[in-house]
Amino acid sequence: MKRLKIASACLMFFAIGHSIGHFTRHNTNDPQKRMVLDVMASHKFHMFGKLRSYDENYEGMSLNLVIVLVAFAAILWMLSSVKEANVQLFKVVLWPIAIVCLLLTVTGFVYFFLRLPSPV
């Protein structure tokens, strides 16, 4: 199933790009960006009994996305070698992955690419 290998490669491309952005997000000389990052790191709030910052929360969610993308890419790559005799397996495994990928596409488009009117 060549299409599953292509989908797997696309997810790995997304994971690699997101990882690069994640691990280099603090590398900035822009004073406004630096100020935002500093405020995100310094403002603490209670979360599950511990004081956490918005930066820690952002970092954890970003890493979670990388993990999910890599896991989905690995699953799709492995499924690409399964024979067509297991059509039921494809339906059971691929539909949830397809739905999650569709939702990630919609939220990514809306929140990162579509310019929504500012509430202020």
GUMIVEX-100051 format. One line per field, with one value per residue: x, y, z of N, C-alpha, C, O, CB in turn; chain. Coordinates in steps of 0.02 Angstrom, whole numbers, plus 50000, padded with zeros to 5 digits. Glycine has a CB too. Layout:
GUMIVEX-100051
n.u: c(X ...) .
n.v: c(Y ...) .
n.w: c(Z ...) .
ca.u: c(X ...) .
ca.v: c(Y ...) .
ca.w: c(Z ...) .
c.u: c(X ...) .
c.v: c(Y ...) .
c.w: c(Z ...) .
o.u: c(X ...) .
o.v: c(Y ...) .
o.w: c(Z ...) .
cb.u: c(X ...) .
cb.v: c(Y ...) .
cb.w: c(Z ...) .
ch: c(A ...) .
//
This chain:
GUMIVEX-100051
n.u: c(50042 50057 50005 49987 50118 50158 50074 50124 50254 50223 50169 50284 50364 50291 50306 50446 50465 50387 50458 50581 50537 50491 50606 50685 50618 50647 50756 50782 50807 50724 50654 50518 50466 50551 50510 50378 50404 50476 50378 50286 50362 50383 50260 50164 50052 49933 49933 49874 49919 50046 50155 50157 50216 50155 50239 50296 50180 50148 50262 50251 50130 50168 50271 50194 50117 50216 50252 50131 50118 50231 50203 50083 50135 50223 50131 50054 50154 50188 50065 50060 50123 50042 49939 49805 49706 49670 49564 49469 49548 49613 49504 49467 49583 49628 49523 49506 49634 49630 49525 49577 49689 49622 49554 49666 49715 49611 49606 49738 49739 49640 49689 49822 49842 49730 49667 49587 49463 49517 49476 49483) .
n.v: c(49941 50086 50213 50224 50226 50347 50434 50408 50459 50594 50625 50606 50708 50819 50797 50810 50943 51008 50972 51037 51171 51170 51144 51254 51366 51456 51522 51671 51841 51945 52073 52083 51954 51886 51944 51896 51758 51756 51801 51697 51594 51640 51665 51577 51443 51340 51169 51013 50998 51054 51194 51266 51332 51430 51410 51285 51207 51230 51175 51038 51001 51023 50929 50814 50816 50790 50659 50590 50610 50542 50413 50384 50390 50280 50175 50183 50155 50023 49960 49972 49864 49757 49630 49640 49556 49582 49677 49718 49748 49862 49951 49961 50015 50121 50217 50290 50352 50426 50515 50587 50647 50726 50815 50876 50941 51032 51111 51158 51233 51331 51395 51428 51468 51533 51694 51757 51873 51995 51986 52100) .
n.w: c(50000 49941 49962 50100 50144 50091 50162 50290 50275 50256 50383 50460 50408 50453 50591 50606 50563 50660 50774 50752 50757 50888 50968 50939 50975 51077 51032 50993 50945 50945 51037 51079 51060 51147 51269 51279 51288 51408 51500 51487 51543 51672 51735 51848 51887 51975 51943 51944 52077 52078 52049 51893 51737 51597 51493 51520 51508 51374 51316 51353 51287 51155 51138 51158 51041 50944 50980 50956 50817 50768 50814 50743 50613 50616 50638 50520 50426 50461 50438 50301 50248 50272 50209 50087 50131 50258 50273 50366 50477 50429 50423 50558 50618 50537 50523 50650 50653 50535 50564 50674 50611 50517 50603 50664 50552 50524 50644 50643 50524 50552 50670 50641 50509 50454 50457 50587 50644 50763 50936 51011) .
ca.u: c(50000 50101 49974 50000 50188 50160 50042 50172 50308 50196 50165 50352 50384 50257 50337 50513 50457 50363 50513 50628 50506 50487 50671 50717 50571 50677 50813 50760 50837 50670 50638 50448 50459 50586 50469 50323 50430 50493 50316 50259 50402 50382 50192 50151 49984 49927 49909 49882 49955 50112 50158 50182 50212 50125 50292 50299 50120 50157 50314 50223 50081 50205 50304 50141 50099 50270 50246 50073 50133 50279 50167 50039 50177 50247 50074 50038 50208 50180 50004 50070 50147 49990 49905 49736 49660 49651 49527 49437 49600 49621 49447 49469 49641 49637 49472 49524 49693 49607 49484 49623 49727 49577 49544 49728 49719 49562 49628 49799 49721 49602 49727 49889 49845 49672 49667 49523 49460 49540 49420 49492) .
ca.v: c(50000 50143 50273 50226 50248 50419 50466 50402 50507 50661 50635 50614 50775 50863 50787 50839 51016 51031 50964 51092 51231 51163 51149 51317 51422 51505 51554 51732 51904 51994 52089 52069 51881 51868 51965 51849 51695 51766 51803 51629 51553 51665 51661 51509 51427 51272 51118 50947 51001 51084 51258 51258 51393 51422 51384 51212 51178 51233 51126 50971 50989 51020 50863 50764 50814 50756 50588 50564 50609 50488 50350 50374 50376 50211 50130 50182 50120 49951 49937 49971 49798 49707 49610 49663 49508 49609 49739 49737 49780 49929 49993 49972 50055 50181 50269 50337 50392 50474 50567 50630 50687 50776 50866 50914 50984 51086 51158 51191 51284 51385 51432 51448 51495 51576 51755 51771 51942 52002 52000 52165) .
ca.w: c(50000 49932 49990 50172 50154 50077 50220 50344 50262 50269 50455 50485 50388 50500 50657 50604 50562 50725 50821 50741 50785 50961 51001 50924 50988 51123 50998 50960 50966 50944 51106 51094 51067 51209 51325 51284 51314 51479 51539 51487 51588 51741 51765 51873 51909 52003 51896 51973 52139 52071 52013 51825 51697 51531 51450 51532 51480 51301 51298 51359 51233 51093 51135 51149 50970 50908 50996 50920 50746 50755 50824 50686 50555 50623 50627 50448 50390 50474 50404 50229 50227 50286 50148 50080 50162 50323 50261 50429 50518 50402 50443 50630 50638 50497 50533 50704 50634 50484 50597 50712 50563 50490 50655 50669 50493 50532 50696 50620 50474 50584 50720 50620 50441 50440 50497 50618 50670 50831 50981 51044) .
c.u: c(50044 50072 49986 50072 50195 50130 50089 50229 50284 50191 50235 50380 50355 50291 50407 50509 50434 50418 50565 50601 50505 50554 50709 50674 50599 50736 50789 50796 50785 50649 50565 50436 50492 50544 50410 50347 50448 50431 50285 50297 50395 50313 50177 50078 49984 49899 49925 49928 50025 50106 50191 50176 50176 50176 50299 50239 50125 50208 50288 50174 50116 50239 50253 50121 50152 50264 50188 50087 50180 50245 50121 50079 50202 50190 50057 50091 50202 50119 50013 50095 50098 49952 49833 49685 49634 49614 49494 49486 49611 49565 49451 49525 49644 49585 49489 49584 49672 49568 49529 49664 49685 49565 49607 49736 49672 49586 49693 49785 49688 49647 49796 49890 49788 49676 49597 49522 49480 49481 49425 49480) .
c.v: c(50062 50207 50280 50247 50322 50458 50464 50452 50579 50675 50643 50683 50827 50858 50818 50915 51043 51025 51019 51157 51229 51176 51214 51378 51474 51542 51615 51792 51960 52009 52074 51994 51858 51886 51916 51782 51699 51767 51733 51584 51576 51661 51589 51503 51356 51225 51050 50947 51030 51152 51246 51325 51377 51392 51308 51177 51175 51181 51055 50955 50984 50953 50807 50759 50778 50680 50557 50559 50552 50420 50335 50357 50303 50161 50126 50145 50044 49923 49933 49904 49742 49692 49634 49616 49535 49676 49763 49772 49852 49975 50010 50020 50121 50236 50316 50382 50445 50531 50614 50675 50742 50832 50907 50962 51044 51136 51193 51246 51344 51427 51455 51482 51543 51637 51769 51842 51943 52018 52067 52221) .
c.w: c(50000 49964 50065 50186 50140 50135 50280 50336 50275 50344 50486 50467 50436 50569 50659 50604 50628 50778 50814 50770 50861 50994 50986 50942 51035 51091 50959 50988 50967 51016 51125 51103 51132 51270 51334 51313 51388 51523 51542 51536 51661 51773 51784 51894 51935 51951 51927 52034 52136 52037 51946 51789 51631 51483 51458 51502 51403 51278 51301 51303 51166 51085 51126 51075 50930 50919 50957 50845 50728 50763 50765 50623 50557 50611 50553 50408 50399 50438 50328 50204 50241 50221 50147 50111 50229 50315 50326 50475 50495 50427 50517 50650 50600 50509 50591 50686 50583 50516 50637 50666 50531 50540 50666 50611 50501 50585 50677 50570 50508 50629 50696 50551 50425 50486 50522 50642 50744 50877 51014 50996) .
o.u: c(50064 50108 49995 50085 50234 50157 50095 50249 50322 50208 50243 50415 50390 50304 50425 50547 50458 50424 50589 50636 50516 50559 50761 50692 50577 50763 50776 50814 50800 50628 50551 50401 50465 50541 50395 50315 50436 50431 50260 50266 50402 50309 50177 50046 50028 49847 49984 49969 50060 50058 50247 50137 50168 50159 50306 50246 50108 50198 50301 50176 50095 50237 50266 50111 50136 50271 50196 50069 50170 50257 50120 50059 50202 50201 50047 50075 50210 50121 49978 50088 50111 49936 49803 49626 49582 49632 49491 49468 49618 49578 49439 49515 49661 49601 49485 49584 49694 49576 49519 49672 49708 49567 49602 49761 49692 49587 49701 49814 49706 49645 49826 49936 49798 49686 49553 49575 49463 49440 49376 49485) .
o.v: c(50088 50249 50335 50282 50357 50509 50513 50484 50619 50729 50682 50714 50873 50909 50849 50948 51095 51068 51046 51193 51279 51214 51227 51434 51532 51589 51611 51794 52016 51964 52053 51974 51816 51847 51897 51754 51652 51738 51713 51541 51535 51655 51545 51551 51316 51239 51032 50903 51031 51165 51220 51368 51319 51354 51272 51123 51125 51148 51015 50900 50944 50923 50758 50704 50738 50642 50503 50510 50517 50374 50279 50314 50269 50110 50071 50107 50006 49868 49895 49888 49684 49738 49647 49634 49513 49725 49824 49819 49897 50031 50067 50062 50172 50295 50376 50441 50503 50589 50675 50734 50797 50891 50968 51018 51101 51196 51252 51300 51401 51489 51498 51520 51589 51631 51790 51870 51898 52060 52091 52279) .
o.w: c(50052 49989 50090 50235 50173 50156 50317 50385 50302 50367 50532 50507 50458 50601 50709 50641 50651 50821 50864 50805 50894 51042 51017 50926 51034 51121 50898 51047 50987 51052 51181 51149 51168 51317 51390 51357 51426 51577 51595 51568 51706 51834 51741 51915 51920 51920 51934 52043 52186 52000 51942 51809 51612 51438 51409 51473 51373 51227 51256 51275 51123 51031 51091 51050 50885 50871 50929 50814 50678 50723 50741 50584 50507 50578 50527 50362 50352 50411 50294 50145 50223 50184 50200 50117 50253 50348 50338 50509 50536 50448 50536 50694 50630 50506 50582 50702 50587 50497 50634 50679 50520 50522 50676 50620 50487 50573 50692 50574 50494 50626 50729 50538 50386 50546 50484 50659 50782 50859 51043 51015) .
cb.u: c(49953 50115 49899 49985 50235 50121 49975 50199 50333 50126 50129 50398 50362 50182 50342 50552 50407 50301 50547 50642 50436 50462 50713 50736 50507 50700 50849 50684 50895 50610 50651 50402 50491 50655 50442 50291 50492 50533 50266 50264 50475 50405 50138 50198 49933 49884 49942 49909 49960 50160 50197 50143 50283 50098 50358 50303 50058 50179 50375 50189 50029 50256 50344 50079 50089 50340 50236 50011 50163 50341 50127 49996 50237 50277 50013 50031 50278 50175 49945 50119 50213 49941 49907 49721 49695 49712 49474 49407 49665 49623 49381 49478 49704 49637 49405 49539 49748 49565 49432 49671 49757 49509 49522 49789 49700 49493 49638 49846 49674 49544 49735 49933 49844 49606 49695 49508 49389 49594 49417 49563) .
cb.v: c(50000 50155 50273 50158 50207 50435 50432 50330 50500 50669 50575 50559 50790 50846 50712 50814 51035 50990 50896 51101 51239 51092 51090 51320 51395 51470 51504 51741 51923 51968 52163 52096 51845 51904 52037 51837 51674 51831 51853 51599 51555 51737 51689 51493 51436 51272 51126 50898 50934 51038 51311 51203 51422 51489 51419 51197 51219 51304 51134 50963 51046 51077 50851 50782 50885 50782 50578 50609 50676 50494 50352 50437 50425 50201 50154 50253 50144 49938 49983 50025 49783 49730 49533 49673 49441 49618 49728 49675 49740 49928 49957 49906 50016 50163 50237 50299 50347 50439 50534 50588 50642 50744 50832 50866 50945 51058 51121 51140 51254 51357 51390 51389 51438 51537 51816 51722 51971 52056 51947 52171) .
cb.w: c(50061 49857 49976 50204 50108 50011 50238 50347 50190 50237 50488 50456 50315 50505 50673 50541 50508 50747 50811 50665 50759 50979 50981 50851 51015 51186 50951 50967 50921 50901 51118 51039 51007 51212 51313 51214 51274 51488 51507 51416 51568 51741 51716 51933 51851 52067 51825 51921 52167 52032 52054 51787 51683 51505 51464 51608 51500 51280 51344 51425 51232 51089 51199 51191 50944 50931 51071 50933 50724 50802 50889 50673 50552 50694 50668 50422 50415 50549 50420 50209 50261 50342 50140 50007 50172 50367 50207 50464 50515 50326 50427 50667 50626 50424 50545 50768 50604 50431 50644 50756 50508 50471 50721 50672 50430 50552 50763 50588 50421 50625 50780 50619 50392 50451 50457 50676 50662 50836 51034 51074) .
ch: c(A A A A A A A A A A A A A A A A A A A A A A A A A A A A A A A A A A A A A A A A A A A A A A A A A A A A A A A A A A A A A A A A A A A A A A A A A A A A A A A A A A A A A A A A A A A A A A A A A A A A A A A A A A A A A A A A A A A A A A A A) .
//
